[in-house]
Amino acid sequence: GKSGYEHYMLKEIHEQPRALRQAISGRIDDLATSVDLEVDLPTEYLQSIEEIQIIACGTSYHAGLYAKELLETHAEVPVTVHIASEYEFRGDRDPWRTLVLAITQSGETADTLSALREAIRAGARTLALTNTLGSTVTREADDTIFIRAGPEIGVAATKTFVSQVATATLLTVYLGQVRETLTSQAATEFLESLRDLPGAVQQVLDQEPTIKRAAKTYADSKAFFYVGRKTGYPVALESALKLKEISYDHAEGFAAGELKHGPLALVTPDTPVIAILTDQAAAEKTVNNVKEVESRGAAVIGVASDPAITTNVDTMFEIPACGPLEPVVANVALQLFAYHVANKKGRPIDKPRNLAKSVTVE
Ligand code: M6R
């Protein structure tokens, strides 16, 4: 049941600290120095990978974009992320040196399965990242890592997104160590931010009344634009998808720097801009983009851990610092924002029109 929550989505949002603890449980040693993913990926193989291709749809695709940033930076392996329905295996190197990572909560998404089959036909090695034991993807991929989020009933993916990113972080540390691209100090910092993540998410959940008030203030806007940089960018895309899916409002995510290359023409006093101001360096640049939209009269909602960065915004969601996983924490605040906008409008949040939890047609 919904354990007293009005919707499964809200219940699942609140389950995230527990889901995240499950995702890392037993996979990080006490001293936060190493990772055990319970998967049979031989060291020599991981050292020999020349490329990772990620295939996924929707929210899982956004988790893939986040994973790309982490993997390329810390495991120094080139990563391409593909919308599964657009995927084609290309390249003339030994296909086995390409690891194809299929990210799918349900393990049953037709587009993702058909991309996976394309990769298998081409001779790539395949790895599934999924929530669902016994799902089709687990039977067809060479190996599987489970995200352990527990069942997700709401059509809008919430806890599975954060668990996908947490598990991809474990994979990054594992690969970075095997490939000797990550210092032990950096590995420990990563693993400590993973351990801090459930507590940080809980602190955001405790701010629900503030976020709900903001949702009421902005609910009747004409459109909502989300901007971020680096790992804040996939979170902008994901937060926009969540809002459009459940509220039926027009919402779009952009790389903050792209605003001035076109979307700025859409910005008016009636279109709030939600700025993910997480990574210190990236946030400073995003602040400049925020100034551009403010001068067009748009209201700005800032999400940041550093209050100094957000002094000029109209509304601010202050989140706890959480190292490379801070954008995940920002996402949780924006899940609540989307939920309360949709709920104010009386939308059928757990079953939005036209959508299915698992999309089994191409
Ligand atoms: O089960 P999957 O992760 O493969 O599902 C992929 C998408 O259909 C899914 O993430 C969809 O975008 C969600 N409803 C978004 O909230």
Residues whose N, C-alpha, C, O or C-beta is under 5 A from the ligand:
A	BS01	M6R	C57 G58 T59 S60 I103 T104 Q105 S106 G107 T109 V155 A156 A157 K357 V359
